[in-house]
Amino acid sequence: MRHRWTDLPSEVRSLIAEKSGVVTAVTTPDAGGTADFAAVVHTAADRVFVKAARLDSPDLWMARKEAQAAIAVRGIGAGLLWQAEADGWLVTTFEYVPGRHADLSPGSSDLPLIAGTLAGLADRLTPAPPLRTLSLAQRWEGSALWSEIADTDGLTRWQSEHLDGLVSLESRASEAVAGNTLAHTDMTGPNILVSGARVRIVDWSWPAPAAAWVDTASLVPRLIAAGHTVERAQRWAMTVPHYAVAEPSEVAALAAVIAARWRLYAVRDGGGWVTLSEAAERWVAGLLPIATTRP
């Protein structure tokens, strides 16, 4: 559960005021939920975005990773202003990034802007800056989610009928996503902020070296969930040069892992994961026929 400003210890609030200025207002965002505390903090002179995590939180590593990545992605993401500890909390403060959440629906004028940003992002972050983080290939090594879902009787009918192919694709995923581009790995509409013609990518809590096409690919099922056909979502992705030259069987391997993760969340938690799981299934179903054998 996310904490409110008044829930923070007085020492933490004093630290923020000392380093960023006297606090005049606090605005809680309407998206995101991994940090124990996250808000736009208004001061007499400026606005900053503050995240805070308890030092005993199992997700503390995400706060440290985001701070590391922020230095590398300044100008693309939210620049890091400062990070410090107080009274059992780690406080991380970023520059305030204006904008609204990206509209991923069909016909959205945001889509070409996002495509251009993704192309430039991959170019800028190759080779990947030296962060202390696992690569996406390491993160996915040994993934066996489809077998786990099958063991709990959580498969849809289509997934059950194509289980062998999905398991085979998943086994190739670690190799498929290997690369030397720093990827965001958590591309969602709320993590993409649009202000006029400018796009910023925020919340770099899961950075990882990966193939240059990974972030573009991970948006495809979100476009499908937002109302695109599989074909239309794929056409959009092909406008990003890194995705256009990606090996289809490698994209399919990534799609199989995303579909497995989202299916697992749908079975466990329901809610919006069901829609995302259905979208990812449609995506991987379109890719499976061209990826049944290794290239």
Beta strands, then each sheet from edge to edge (+ up, - down):
strand 1: 23-27
strand 2: 37-43
strand 3: 47-54
strand 4: 80-86
strand 5: 89-95
strand 6: 100-101
strand 7: 181-183
strand 8: 192-195
strand 9: 198-201
strand 10: 208-210
sheet 1: 1+ 2- 3+ 5- 4+
sheet 2: 6+ 8- 9+
sheet 3: 7+ 10-
end
